[in-house]
Amino acid sequence: MNIRCLIVDDEPLAVDVLQRYVSDCQDLKLVASCSDAFAAGRILQEQQVDLIFLDITMPRLSGIGFVKSLQNPPMVIFTTAYSEYAIEGFEVDAIDFLMKPFSFERFIKAVNKVIGLLELKQRPKATASESQVDPLDHILLRSNKKVYRVPIHSILYLQSLGDYVQVYFLAEGLQKMLVVHDTLANLFRMLPSENFVRIHKSYCVALNKIEYIDGNQVYMKNQPLPVSLNYKEELMKRLASGK
């Protein structure tokens, strides 16, 4: 795969790290590196870019403000040293959020999300018979040309990414993920309403898998997920009632 990427960061050391990581990943091709959003905008006008590694805290225009200014933004992986920006980052449908300093292994995990989405773009959408609730408390999900039978009790959360949904679940004690060509609303309707709740326009979670809530984030297996104000009241009511 040849994913054309752009690095946008005003910290030279951070740019050096990302350039090294990109060069070590055969699926990535670096188009350019720049230090601010305005230079990045000019590059996007001149060249094809599939993915941006984007710092959030930059002079004049933040990374989040930059993405919001784009009519058709490429896929974005945010990089920052400040965890408080995570919710805003997810609000603009970022693929992932890398906390500095991050390892090459964590970098590759984020890139693999991008690869999975790109691979699915040319594949046909699952039919009604291929994504449905199984009578034995399973859901059938079509991903990567296969139909998987996922126990509903093993599902942690679902994340919407445009025309796709990432379904995170536990199997053999490990967290796994399937990318499904479907909408979050459709998959949410297939799940038992007493066990799952929307916490954000891009997320729904299993109530009994929430470890704790900290501000406007819930934690699932130490993974922070954003809770928007539109859904927080309902979430707290469901947690308080146990339903």
Secondary structure, DSSP 4 states (H G I P E B T S, - for coil): --EEEEEE-S-HHHHHHHHHHHHT-TTEEEEEEESSHHHHHHHHHHS--SEEEEESS-SSS-HHHHHHH-SS--EEEEEES-GGGHHHHHHTT-SEEEESS--HHHHHHHHHHHHHHHHHTTSPPPPTTTSEEETTTEEEEEETTEEEEEEGGGEEEEEEETTEEEEEEEETTEEEEEEESS-HHHHHHHS-TTTEEEEETTEEEEGGG--EEETTEEEETTEEEE--HHHHHHHHHHHHHT-
